[in-house]
Amino acid sequence: MPGSHNDINVLQRSPLFGRLTKGNAPPCHYIVNGHEYNTDYYLVDGIYPPWATVVSTISNAVGRKKAHFAQRQEAARKDVERHLEFWRPIWQLFVDLLNNGIRKPFGG
């Protein structure tokens, strides 16, 4: 998205987060430390609302465990962000090919 799309603009335009505000989350099942979860979660930064599905960095992490969590959460979020930036043009190429049809090079 263009740089003018800040967190709030993206949140307001997102069909995924629109469904979350209505209590409809995509199906997701996983187990952590023997505890089952059926709700997905999203690593975020900035000004997202404090929803159960949103995990943001602890801004003033006090203590070793909280500092470790904050560091790992931020690293994971940045990793996802870098991967999305890498794949975005490739996904766009496929979208363009699907929308415009696949043509032979040089009009052949």
GIJO-V715247 format. One record per pair of residues at least 4 apart in sequence whose C-alpha atoms are under 6 Angstrom apart, sorted by sequence separation. I is the first residue (numbers start at 1). J is the second residue. D is the distance in Angstrom with one decimal. If there is no record, write none. Layout:
i=I j=J d=D
i=I j=J d=D
//
This chain:
i=5 j=9 d=5.5
i=10 j=14 d=5.9
i=20 j=24 d=5.1
i=31 j=35 d=5.4
i=69 j=73 d=5.9
i=84 j=88 d=5.8
i=96 j=100 d=5.8
i=97 j=101 d=5.2
i=104 j=108 d=5.4
i=19 j=24 d=5.0
i=20 j=25 d=5.4
i=31 j=36 d=4.4
i=61 j=66 d=5.2
i=97 j=102 d=5.5
i=30 j=36 d=5.9
i=61 j=67 d=4.9
i=30 j=37 d=5.4
i=29 j=37 d=5.7
i=29 j=38 d=4.6
i=28 j=38 d=5.3
i=28 j=39 d=5.7
i=45 j=56 d=5.4
i=28 j=40 d=5.6
i=41 j=53 d=4.1
i=42 j=54 d=4.9
i=43 j=55 d=5.0
i=44 j=56 d=4.9
i=58 j=70 d=5.4
i=41 j=54 d=5.5
i=42 j=55 d=5.9
i=43 j=56 d=5.9
i=57 j=70 d=5.1
i=43 j=77 d=5.6
//
